[in-house]
């Protein structure tokens, strides 16, 4: 392939494609250097087509920088037909999900649900190469204004779409990322945080008609369990006599949670006439819709206005309490099954009254005392009696060791 100047002073070059001769006229607006550059780019494009390979992203970006008239000329000669026929949106989604090996089922389900939004909006047969930044911005506006999804939910969807197209760029499945310059928005909404005081939740619990429901609410508020996923497969044999109960699920794996004093009365009532291998909760009880509707009925019966994120804020309230008492990040990681960054973003809230009391030097109620030593001790009152001294029970276990980095630690129960 050689570029030359014709009799009229315009630049042109010839090439063979599918046994046919083609001529592309560049016109007089090009000089020798720019005409040569166009020729070299087209030569690389032909080579990729001959090898049945997708061109590098850099090459396709160079081609798309051509003026529209030249780009249309190259397309008319069939040079871009093979590459731009490209991938459909559904194919990109399938390939993106197929490389997510080893992730937890609950995470995969979240990915699939979020990617349904882009598939439903554009259609499975939408060509990936045709998706523009304006269309990406329209999708975001649709999710916010028409679907009425929260900014946080839309933000996480946009981040996932962006990640999918980056995967496409890396593997030459597409040549542009239309979501690169689309601002995803906030990762968390602090306006939805509510600290649920123990007095309020104890009042609500008096309106529970069944011990089973009351125990589920206590597990959310005092043990910080996720509802209903973390109580769905809970059995009586998970509750030991060593001050812990064992929790095992697909999201966080196996972890031990303190058997807090507030949990024990309802547990003892549920345990009567039950076998150790029985499920604690009925199948009907742990259905997400049923549990939420039951709790809303109880709040209505107690004349309490429902707060945002019903069960999430119960869990967040317990995490906030323990975080304020100065327990190490590793200790909270092991109890609640999340990382410090996730806790700070989604769970740990600002308790205005308590913070101002501390600033003014006033005393505030404590759950427990924290020993500021390299070997930290979680005092028995944390587990047994909400910070009050009590001699009404016998010691269960004296000490359980744990380690975190260069520090050691211990949990003490009495």
KAHU-V105867 format. One record per backbone hydrogen bond with DSSP energy under -1.0 kcal/mol. CO is the residue of the C=O (numbers start at 1). NH is the residue of the N-H. E is the energy in kcal/mol with one decimal. If there is no record, write none. Layout:
{{CO/NH/E} {CO/NH/E}}
//
This chain:
{{4/12/-2.4} {6/9/-1.7} {10/6/-3.0} {11/26/-3.5} {11/27/-1.2} {12/4/-2.5} {13/24/-2.5} {15/22/-3.1} {17/20/-1.1} {20/17/-2.7} {22/15/-2.1} {24/13/-1.7} {27/11/-1.8} {31/35/-2.4} {32/36/-2.1} {33/37/-2.1} {34/38/-2.2} {35/39/-2.2} {36/40/-2.4} {37/41/-2.0} {38/42/-2.4} {39/43/-2.2} {40/44/-2.0} {41/45/-2.0} {42/46/-2.4} {43/47/-2.1} {44/48/-2.1} {45/49/-1.9} {46/50/-2.5} {47/51/-1.8} {48/53/-2.9} {49/52/-1.1} {56/60/-2.0} {57/61/-2.2} {58/62/-1.8} {59/63/-2.1} {60/64/-2.1} {63/66/-1.7} {67/71/-2.5} {68/72/-2.3} {69/73/-1.8} {70/74/-2.5} {71/75/-2.1} {72/76/-2.4} {73/77/-1.4} {74/79/-1.8} {75/78/-1.6} {80/84/-3.2} {81/85/-1.3} {87/128/-2.7} {88/92/-2.1} {89/93/-2.5} {90/94/-2.6} {91/95/-2.4} {92/96/-2.5} {93/97/-2.4} {94/98/-2.0} {97/100/-1.4} {99/101/-1.8} {104/108/-2.3} {105/109/-2.4} {106/110/-1.6} {107/111/-2.2} {108/112/-2.5} {109/113/-2.5} {110/114/-2.1} {111/115/-2.6} {112/116/-1.3} {114/117/-1.1} {115/119/-1.7} {116/120/-2.7} {117/121/-1.5} {118/122/-2.1} {119/123/-2.2} {123/126/-1.4} {124/90/-1.9} {126/89/-1.9} {127/130/-1.0} {128/131/-1.1} {132/136/-1.8} {133/137/-2.2} {134/138/-2.0} {135/139/-2.0} {136/140/-1.9} {137/141/-2.2} {138/142/-2.3} {139/143/-2.3} {140/144/-1.9} {141/145/-3.2} {142/146/-1.8} {142/147/-2.4} {143/149/-2.5} {150/154/-2.5} {151/155/-2.3} {152/156/-2.1} {153/157/-1.7} {154/158/-2.7} {155/159/-2.1} {156/160/-1.7} {157/161/-2.4} {158/162/-2.6} {159/163/-2.2} {160/164/-2.2} {161/165/-2.1} {162/166/-1.9} {163/167/-2.0} {164/168/-1.9} {165/169/-2.5} {166/170/-2.4} {167/171/-1.7} {168/173/-3.3} {168/174/-1.1} {169/172/-1.3} {177/180/-1.9} {179/182/-1.1} {189/192/-1.5} {190/193/-1.5} {197/201/-2.1} {198/202/-2.5} {199/203/-1.7} {200/204/-2.1} {201/205/-2.3} {202/206/-1.1} {204/207/-1.8} {205/208/-1.6} {210/214/-1.8} {211/215/-2.7} {212/216/-1.8} {213/217/-2.1} {214/218/-2.3} {215/219/-2.3} {216/220/-1.5} {217/221/-2.4} {218/222/-3.2} {219/225/-2.1} {226/230/-1.8} {228/231/-1.6} {231/234/-1.0} {234/280/-2.9} {235/238/-1.5} {236/239/-1.5} {238/246/-2.6} {243/259/-3.0} {244/240/-1.4} {245/257/-2.8} {247/255/-3.2} {249/253/-1.8} {253/249/-1.2} {255/247/-3.4} {257/245/-2.5} {258/260/-1.8} {260/263/-1.8} {263/267/-1.7} {264/268/-2.6} {265/269/-1.6} {266/270/-2.2} {267/271/-2.1} {271/274/-1.6} {275/278/-1.4} {276/237/-2.1} {278/236/-1.8} {282/286/-1.5} {287/291/-2.8} {288/292/-2.0} {289/293/-2.5} {290/294/-2.5} {291/295/-2.1} {292/296/-2.4} {293/297/-2.0} {294/298/-2.1} {295/299/-2.4} {296/300/-2.2} {297/301/-2.1} {298/302/-1.9} {299/304/-2.9} {309/313/-2.6} {311/315/-2.1} {312/316/-2.5} {313/317/-1.8} {314/318/-1.5} {315/319/-2.1} {316/320/-2.6} {317/321/-2.1} {318/322/-2.1} {319/323/-2.4} {320/324/-2.3} {322/327/-1.3} {323/326/-1.5} {328/332/-2.0} {329/333/-2.6} {330/334/-2.1} {331/335/-1.6} {332/336/-2.7} {333/337/-2.0} {339/343/-2.5} {340/344/-2.7} {341/345/-1.6} {342/346/-2.7} {343/347/-2.5} {343/348/-2.9} {351/355/-2.5} {352/356/-2.5} {353/357/-2.0} {354/358/-2.0} {355/359/-2.1} {356/360/-1.8} {357/362/-2.8} {358/361/-1.3} {371/373/-2.3} {376/410/-2.2} {378/412/-1.5} {379/382/-1.7} {380/384/-3.0} {381/385/-1.3} {381/387/-1.0} {383/261/-3.8} {385/388/-1.9} {400/411/-2.4} {402/409/-1.7} {404/407/-2.0} {407/404/-2.6} {409/402/-1.9} {410/378/-1.4} {411/400/-1.9}}
//
